Amino acid sequence: MSAQRRSWSGEQGIALILAMFMVLVVSLLGAALVSTGRTETLSSLNYKSLSQARYAAESGLHSAANYLIHTYVAPGMDAGDPIGAYNRTVSPVTYNGRPVVLSTTLANSNYPIEAKKIAFRDLSHGTLEMSTSHADYSATARLMSMKQFTDAYAGTLVTIQSWEITGSGNLDGAGDADVQVTAIIEKQTVPAFRYAAFSTYPGCSSLQFGGGGTTNSYDSTAALVGGVPVQASSGGNVGSNGNLSLNGNATINGTLSTPRAGVGGCTANNVTAETVAGQGTVTQGLVQLPQQITMPDPAVISPMPPTTSIDLKKTGGCPMGAGPYCSNSADGMTFTPTTSTTVVSLGNVNMNAGAIIHLNAGIYEWNSINAVGNAELVIDSGPVIFRIAGKGVDTPIDLAGGVITNTTYAPSKLQFVFAPDAADQAAITAETLSKDIKINGGAAASALIYAPKADGTLSGGADLYGAIIFRKVKDMGGTAVHYDRNLQNAALTSGNPTMTSFNWSSY
């Protein structure tokens, strides 16, 4: 039997082909991995570059915002930068027909005050150093709106603005990137008097109501009925950084706002929100604030008023030293400043028994005011803004023996601002100096009182239409405080700066 040989013809070299195919597949996989790795590396580098450039751009934005919020003085609040030079009826605001702009590049700025252009340039650019590179930043700010109003705390004109700020960041090197971030920085007007009574002291008996003392509300824009406002048994909210003490049948027809909690006995180590002795009540409950409310110190009077005494009497007319705006009138005198911003500067003013003092719109910067024997303060036109310094006087405002007559019942027509000098402010804060203010209620007593550095006492067992802010509030004589709800619109201050409309883009 002969052996048969199997033929492998046509199959020789298949192993080599398979090997080459496998090498190709592995090579393709390797190339894909290399490509993916390179893509991931470039993507990471790109993300890193964009992030670094964005941080730089945000640095430019925040540097510009920091200057505009903390250093820059707005037109109208700077004698060398009159607000009348700007067109505020358009947005953005213009100067000489062009938008008002501040820029890191000085040639691109359009602002009338050279020093402010230079200050913005110097403070709105810089460099962020990276591990292997650096990023430069710059900024441009465009004035979008601007308005001026009388600040209810300061009693003076203030200007608020909104700026559109664009920060630019540039990263040099292999992973170069350019990013811009844009945001609106603005201040809005907010109500200065949100409560019928507010006290800044954070401890016990910061607010005291007793003897039938009460709060409620009214609207000074509504028609009078029988010559007096229509009152509502709500809206008389009170607020404090500390404790409310209610005695007798005192009633708060509204809410109590405080960062404190709990009802009961109050001690230095356990300041409760409310302490009640008797039948007193807060009709609409407790609103717990997230933190204490800080009231700004009024601007120091400059120049300070004199400290000499001057007597305003029922007879004899205007005394020597009363100034050019004083004229004789029945049972006293009348002050008529030239404009509502004209300053009448006097020292320690004593309103003697029976004297009737008529006041017209103006700013009355007096060191102190004291009324006795039912001396009457009559508001003929407003706003009448008292800015009282109180230098060397324990009771800078003492109207407990006098009468306030403001028949409009619009409290913004008569404002009292206690504005001690810097030394007294520091001493009051350190509690080495104390100041007291005394106010007498009456049938037409309507006023705003802003004195966060003084303790306030209400007396007379009558009415006070408006709102009060003191360090401590004491109403143990049965005075009714009627909060004017229109103060939400009529007595304003500037709110804190806010950033809105934040966005970014890369190039």
C-alpha positions in Angstrom: 0.0 0.0 0.0 1.6 3.1 -1.1 1.7 6.3 1.3 -0.3 9.3 0.2 1.2 12.8 0.7 -1.3 15.6 1.6 -0.8 18.7 -0.4 -0.6 22.1 1.4 -0.3 24.1 -1.7 -2.1 27.5 -1.5 -1.9 27.6 2.4 1.8 28.4 2.8 2.5 31.9 4.5 -0.9 32.3 6.2 0.8 32.6 9.6 2.8 35.5 8.4 -0.4 37.2 7.0 -2.1 36.6 10.4 0.8 38.0 12.2 0.9 41.1 10.0 -2.8 41.6 10.5 -2.5 41.4 14.2 0.4 43.9 14.1 -1.8 46.2 12.1 -4.7 45.9 14.5 -2.4 46.6 17.5 -0.9 49.5 15.7 -4.3 51.0 15.0 -5.3 50.5 18.6 -2.1 52.1 19.7 -2.5 55.1 17.3 -6.1 55.5 18.6 -4.9 55.5 22.2 -2.2 58.0 21.4 -4.7 60.2 19.5 -7.2 60.0 22.4 -4.5 60.8 24.9 -3.3 63.7 22.9 -6.9 65.0 22.5 -7.5 64.7 26.2 -4.2 66.5 26.9 -5.1 69.3 24.6 -8.6 69.5 26.0 -7.2 69.7 29.5 -4.7 72.3 28.4 -7.5 74.3 26.7 -9.7 74.0 29.8 -6.8 75.1 32.0 -5.9 78.0 29.8 -9.5 79.2 29.6 -9.9 78.9 33.4 -6.7 80.8 34.0 -7.7 83.5 31.5 -11.2 83.7 33.1 -9.7 84.1 36.6 -7.7 86.9 35.2 -10.7 88.5 33.6 -12.6 88.2 36.9 -9.7 89.9 38.6 -10.1 92.8 36.2 -13.8 93.0 36.9 -13.4 92.8 40.7 -10.6 95.3 40.7 -12.7 97.8 38.8 -15.8 97.1 41.0 -13.6 97.6 44.1 -12.6 101.0 42.9 -16.1 102.1 42.0 -17.6 100.9 45.3 -14.9 101.9 47.8 -12.8 104.7 46.3 -14.7 106.5 43.5 -16.9 109.5 44.5 -19.9 109.9 42.3 -20.9 113.2 40.6 -23.0 115.4 42.8 -21.1 114.1 45.9 -17.8 115.6 44.7 -17.8 119.4 44.4 -15.3 119.1 41.5 -17.6 116.7 39.6 -21.0 118.4 39.1 -23.8 116.1 38.2 -25.2 118.7 35.8 -22.4 117.9 33.3 -24.0 114.5 32.5 -27.0 113.6 30.5 -28.9 111.2 32.8 -32.0 110.9 30.6 -30.4 108.2 28.4 -28.7 104.8 29.0 -25.8 104.7 29.0 -25.3 108.1 30.6 -23.4 110.5 28.3 -20.9 113.2 28.7 -20.3 115.6 25.7 -22.6 113.3 23.7 -20.6 110.1 24.2 -21.1 107.3 26.7 -19.3 107.8 30.1 -16.5 105.2 30.1 -13.6 104.5 32.4 -10.9 102.2 30.9 -7.5 100.7 31.6 -6.5 102.2 28.3 -6.6 105.9 29.1 -7.3 106.9 25.6 -10.6 105.0 25.6 -11.9 106.7 28.8 -14.5 109.4 28.4 -14.8 111.1 31.8 -14.4 114.8 32.7 -12.2 114.3 35.8 -8.6 113.3 34.8 -7.7 112.1 38.3 -10.6 109.6 38.2 -9.5 108.3 34.8 -6.0 107.8 36.1 -7.1 106.2 39.3 -9.3 103.7 37.5 -6.5 102.8 35.1 -4.0 102.3 37.9 -6.3 100.0 39.9 -8.0 98.0 37.2 -5.1 96.2 35.5 -2.4 93.7 36.6 -0.9 90.3 36.2 -1.6 86.9 37.6 1.5 84.7 37.8 1.0 81.0 36.9 3.4 78.1 37.4 4.6 78.2 33.8 3.0 81.4 32.4 1.2 84.5 33.4 -2.2 86.1 32.6 -2.8 89.9 32.2 -6.1 91.5 33.1 -7.7 94.9 32.4 -11.2 96.4 32.6 -13.6 98.9 31.2 -16.6 100.4 33.0 -19.6 102.0 31.3 -22.0 104.2 33.3 -25.5 102.9 32.6 -27.7 105.0 34.9 -27.4 107.6 37.6 -29.8 109.4 39.9 -29.7 111.7 42.9 -32.0 111.8 45.9 -32.1 112.9 49.5 -30.9 110.2 51.8 -33.2 109.8 54.7 -30.4 108.8 57.1 -27.9 111.5 56.2 -30.4 114.2 55.2 -28.2 115.1 52.3 -28.2 114.5 48.6 -26.6 111.3 47.5 -26.0 109.8 44.0 -26.4 106.1 43.1 -25.3 104.6 39.8 -25.2 101.4 37.9 -22.1 100.4 35.9 -21.5 97.7 33.3 -18.0 96.4 33.9 -16.1 94.2 31.4 -13.0 92.5 32.6 -10.6 91.1 30.1 -8.0 88.3 30.7 -5.2 87.2 28.4 -3.0 84.1 28.9 0.3 84.1 27.0 2.3 81.1 25.9 1.5 77.9 24.1 -1.9 77.6 25.6 -2.9 81.2 25.0 -6.5 82.3 25.6 -8.6 85.5 25.7 -11.7 85.7 28.0 -14.1 88.5 28.8 -16.5 88.6 31.7 -19.2 91.2 32.1 -21.4 92.2 35.0 -23.6 95.0 36.2 -22.7 96.6 39.5 -25.5 98.8 40.9 -27.1 100.3 44.0 -30.8 100.6 44.4 -32.8 102.8 46.7 -34.4 101.0 49.7 -36.7 102.1 52.4 -34.7 103.8 55.3 -37.5 103.4 57.8 -39.0 99.9 57.6 -40.3 99.9 61.2 -42.4 102.1 63.4 -39.6 101.8 65.9 -36.2 100.2 65.6 -33.4 99.9 68.2 -29.8 99.0 67.4 -28.7 97.9 70.9 -28.3 94.1 71.0 -29.1 93.5 74.6 -32.1 93.3 77.0 -34.8 96.0 77.0 -33.5 97.4 73.7 -37.1 98.2 72.9 -39.4 99.0 75.9 -43.2 99.6 75.6 -45.4 100.1 78.6 -48.2 102.2 80.1 -50.5 101.6 77.1 -47.8 102.4 74.5 -48.8 101.0 71.1 -48.0 100.9 67.4 -50.1 100.8 64.3 -50.0 102.4 60.9 -51.5 104.9 58.5 -50.9 106.2 55.0 -49.9 109.9 54.7 -51.0 110.1 51.1 -54.6 109.1 52.0 -57.2 111.8 52.7 -57.6 112.9 56.3 -60.8 112.2 58.1 -61.8 114.8 60.7 -58.4 116.4 60.2 -56.4 113.3 61.2 -55.2 110.2 59.3 -57.1 107.0 59.3 -55.3 104.4 61.3 -55.0 100.6 60.6 -54.7 98.1 63.4 -51.7 96.5 61.6 -48.5 97.5 60.0 -47.0 98.9 63.1 -44.0 96.6 62.9 -41.0 97.1 65.3 -37.5 95.8 65.0 -34.4 95.4 67.2 -31.0 93.9 67.3 -31.9 92.8 70.9 -34.9 92.2 73.1 -38.4 93.7 73.2 -39.8 94.3 76.7 -43.6 94.7 77.0 -45.2 95.9 80.2 -48.8 96.5 81.2 -51.1 96.4 78.2 -48.7 97.7 75.6 -49.6 96.4 72.2 -47.5 96.1 69.0 -50.0 96.0 66.1 -47.6 94.3 63.8 -44.5 92.1 63.9 -41.3 92.0 65.9 -38.2 91.5 63.9 -35.0 90.5 65.7 -32.1 88.0 65.3 -33.0 86.8 68.9 -35.3 83.9 69.6 -37.6 82.8 72.4 -40.0 84.5 74.8 -39.1 84.9 78.5 -36.7 86.4 80.9 -33.8 88.2 79.4 -30.2 88.2 80.7 -26.9 89.3 79.4 -26.0 85.7 78.6 -29.4 84.8 77.2 -30.9 87.6 75.3 -34.4 86.5 74.3 -36.5 88.0 71.6 -39.4 89.1 73.8 -40.1 89.6 77.5 -43.7 90.1 78.5 -44.9 91.4 81.9 -48.7 91.9 81.9 -51.1 91.7 79.0 -48.8 93.1 76.3 -48.8 91.4 73.0 -47.2 91.4 69.5 -50.3 90.8 67.3 -48.5 89.4 64.2 -45.7 87.4 65.8 -42.0 87.2 65.5 -39.8 87.5 62.4 -36.3 86.2 63.1 -33.7 88.1 61.3 -30.6 86.2 60.0 -28.3 88.7 61.5 -28.1 92.1 63.3 -28.9 95.1 61.2 -26.2 97.7 61.1 -27.3 101.3 60.7 -24.9 103.7 59.0 -23.5 106.6 61.0 -24.8 109.9 59.8 -22.3 112.1 58.0 -20.4 114.3 60.4 -21.5 118.0 60.1 -18.8 120.1 58.5 -18.2 122.7 59.5 -19.6 121.9 63.0 -22.1 124.3 64.4 -21.2 126.7 67.2 -21.8 125.7 70.8 -23.0 129.1 72.0 -26.5 129.4 73.4 -29.3 131.3 71.7 -32.8 131.9 73.1 -35.9 131.9 70.9 -38.6 133.7 72.9 -42.3 134.4 72.6 -41.6 138.2 72.5 -38.8 140.3 71.2 -38.5 138.7 67.8 -35.4 137.3 66.3 -32.5 137.4 68.7 -29.0 138.5 67.7 -27.2 135.6 66.1 -30.4 134.0 64.6 -29.0 134.7 61.2 -30.4 136.3 58.0 -33.2 133.8 57.5 -35.1 134.7 60.6 -38.0 137.2 60.7 -40.4 138.2 63.4 -43.8 136.6 63.6 -46.7 136.3 66.1 -45.6 134.9 69.4 -42.1 134.1 68.1 -40.3 134.0 64.7 -40.1 132.4 61.3 -37.1 130.8 59.6 -37.2 130.9 55.8 -34.0 129.6 54.2 -33.4 130.6 50.6 -33.7 127.1 49.2 -34.4 123.6 50.6 -30.6 123.0 50.7 -29.7 126.3 52.5 -28.0 125.6 55.8 -29.1 127.5 58.9 -26.3 127.0 61.5 -26.9 127.8 65.1 -25.5 126.6 68.5 -27.5 125.4 71.5 -31.0 126.6 70.7 -33.5 127.1 73.6 -37.2 127.5 72.7 -38.6 129.3 75.7 -42.1 129.0 77.2 -44.9 129.9 74.8 -42.6 130.6 71.9 -44.0 129.6 68.4 -41.2 128.9 65.9 -42.2 128.5 62.3 -39.9 126.6 60.0 -39.7 126.4 56.2 -37.8 123.9 54.0 -34.0 123.9 54.7 -31.2 122.2 56.5 -30.9 123.2 60.2 -27.5 122.3 61.5 -27.8 123.1 65.2 -25.7 121.8 68.1 -28.7 121.1 70.2 -32.4 122.0 70.6 -34.4 122.3 73.8 -38.0 123.2 74.3 -39.8 124.1 77.5 -43.2 125.5 78.6 -45.1 124.1 75.5 -42.9 126.0 73.1 -44.2 125.0 69.6 -42.3 123.9 66.5 -44.5 124.5 63.5 -43.7 123.2 60.0 -44.9 125.6 57.4 -43.2 123.9 54.4 -40.8 121.0 54.1 -38.6 119.2 54.2 -37.2 120.6 57.4 -34.1 118.6 58.1 -32.4 119.0 61.5 -28.9 117.8 61.7 -27.9 118.0 65.4 -24.3 117.6 66.5 -24.8 117.5 70.3 -21.2 118.5 71.2 -20.9 118.8 75.0 -24.6 118.3 75.5 -26.0 115.1 77.2 -29.5 115.6 75.6 -28.9 117.1 72.2 -32.7 116.9 71.3 -35.1 117.6 74.1 -38.6 118.3 73.0 -40.3 116.7 76.0 -41.5 120.1 77.1 -42.6 121.3 73.7 -45.0 120.6 70.9 -44.4 119.5 67.3 -47.0 120.6 64.8 -46.8 119.1 61.3 -50.4 119.2 60.0 -49.5 117.4 56.8 -48.8 114.2 58.7 -46.1 113.5 56.2 -43.2 112.7 58.5 -40.6 113.3 55.8 -41.5 117.0 56.0 -39.7 117.1 59.5 -36.6 115.0 60.0 -34.2 114.9 63.0 -30.8 113.4 62.4 -28.4 113.1 65.4 -24.9 113.4 63.8 -22.2 113.5 66.4 -18.6 114.2 65.4 -16.1 111.4 65.0 -14.7 111.6 68.5 -18.2 111.4 70.0 -19.2 108.5 67.7 -16.2 106.5 68.8 -16.9 107.2 72.5 -20.5 106.2 72.1 -19.5 103.0 70.4 -17.1 102.3 73.2 -19.9 103.1 75.7 -17.8 105.7 77.5 -20.3 108.4 76.4 -24.1 108.3 76.2 -26.6 110.7 74.6 -30.4 110.9 75.2 -33.1 112.2 73.0 -36.6 113.1 74.3 -39.7 113.6 72.1 -43.2 114.6 73.2 -46.1 113.1 71.3 -49.0 115.4 70.3 -52.1 115.7 68.1 -50.1 116.7 65.0 -46.6 115.4 66.0 -45.3 113.9 62.8 -41.6 113.4 62.2 -38.8 111.0 61.3 -36.0 110.6 63.9 -32.7 108.9 63.0 -30.4 108.6 66.0 -28.7 105.1 66.1 -26.1 106.6 68.5 -28.6 107.9 71.1 -31.2 106.5 73.4 -34.7 107.8 72.8 -37.5 108.4 75.2 -41.1 109.0 74.0 -43.4 110.9 76.4 -46.7 112.8 76.5 -49.1 109.8 76.2 -50.2 111.1 72.8 -49.4 110.4 69.2 -46.3 110.3 67.1 -46.8 109.9 63.4 -43.8 108.6 61.4 -41.0 106.4 62.5 -38.0 106.3 64.9 -34.6 104.7 65.0 -32.6 104.9 68.3 -29.9 102.9 70.1 -32.6 102.1 72.6 -36.3 103.0 72.5 -38.3 103.7 75.6 -42.0 104.3 75.4 -43.3 103.8 78.9 -45.7 106.8 78.9 -48.3 105.5 76.6 -47.3 107.2 73.4 -48.8 105.7 70.3 -46.4 105.4 67.4 -48.2 105.4 64.0 -46.0 104.1 61.2 -46.5 105.9 57.8 -46.7 103.1 55.3 -45.8 105.6 52.6 -42.3 105.7 54.0 -41.6 102.6 51.9 -41.5 105.0 49.0 -40.9 108.5 50.5 -37.9 108.0 52.8 -35.1 106.2 51.0 -31.5 105.3 51.4 -29.0 103.6 49.1 -28.9 99.8 49.4 -25.7 97.7 49.3 -24.0 97.2 46.0 -25.1 94.2 44.1 -23.7 92.3 41.1 -26.2 91.1 38.4 -26.2 89.9 34.8 -22.9 88.0 35.1 -21.7 86.3 31.9 -18.4 85.4 30.1 -17.1 84.6 26.7 -13.8 83.4 25.1 -12.1 84.4 21.9 
